[in-house]
């Protein structure tokens, strides 16, 4: 993996498509199987699924070949969202491999790995990467994938219908932006079965890299145009593999993921919320939750912290909006069983239902939260082996404020749990970190207005670009 430039990031193993050749995908799958066996979970069956990228079919076939060669039954669930695969595998008590690059460009892909208990943790990643495996010398010809097991997708739909009921979204009009999201049809089906009126929008045969933390100008324009043309309560979508949500208000303005995360956790009546350091501080200021636990960025860290948390309903969410459910949630129509991996659809459904129940708009729900606003973007083509040492030197020689925010005044807190996060005396926050999934240097800023947060991000990125050039 290291030689090919493929490594475990914040969510699974990621790399360039050409680096994820048949041999490496085969080897990662075998290493995962060996790790399961070493931990007493010797697999007889293992579930596979993937997103809509052009490279996904070939990678799925390489993974399936590794399982076939070890007499492990392949349960191929087709092209379905990551949380749908995870929920199916956990219910069946088997491991799973999801082939997806999530939100990153199509020239990259990856593998997300799930034990029978849920997504792997950082300790699992290290053990998998340390495995010694045997790989055939010839892997140019791969066996075809088996027929699709349809129950994984069906159970995912039923999960929402049984818990929320068929009248949860009656009277709600939703635009469903499909692009190339693997779960686009399931999203439409779930919303309709919950009673919403749904208009599919913007389907694409080509892969579209929708990043919920760096929304494209094109997607901003599309949403505003659709909202102007039709009377939607919201426009919703997900990233490529369905674990990160995006939703707009009635005007077509996209809501921040860490804001809809707060709204979803409140709608599901969480008492303990776990979220990374990059999430909006409105979660603490809102007073909606008994306890808020902060972690490093990445779902494995959120999962680990949820496992340690003590509470009646423990939920986690990330700045990208994906919600992780550690505890069962009792709803009027049924119980939503735990699913401790990022899910987009639970956020979309719960927030839409909360607005419907309270008879208000999504914008009104947001306005009830403390006036804290975040913005984020990134510098492309900045490898982490370059940016990490640079950030470390910046901290060590105490020049961080001078480089990142000299106009902001006094630094009152420095947090290095994940990259470099500075809190200034005026309560504005600047957070810079290398991406765990792509060669990018990400910047997150928080301020008292959306415009000010955007200005901060632009200014910090300009300073970073100058300093790194």
Secondary structure, DSSP 8 states (H G I E B T S, - for coil): -TTTT-EE-SSSEEEETTTS-HHHHHHHHHHHHHHHHHTT---SEEEEEE-S-TTHHHHHHHHHHHHHTTT-EEEE--S--HHHHHHHHHHHT-EEEEE--TTS-TTEEEEEEEETTEE--HHHHHHHHT------S--SS--------THHHHHHHHHHHHHH-TTTTTT-EEEEEEET-TTHHHHHHHHHHTT-EEEEEEE-SS-----TTS--HHHHHHHHHHHHHS--SEEEEE-TTSSSEEEB-TTS-B--HHHHHHHHHHHTT-SEEEEETTS-THHHHT--SSEEEEE-SSHHHHHHHHHH---SSEEEE-TT--EEE-S-EEETTEEE--EEEEESHHHHHHHHHHHHHHT--HHHHHHTS-S-EEEEEEEES--HHHHHHHHHHHHHTT-HHHHH-GGG--EEEEE-SSSEEEEETTS-EEEEEE-SSSSEEEEEEEESSHHHHHHHHHHHHHHHHHHH-
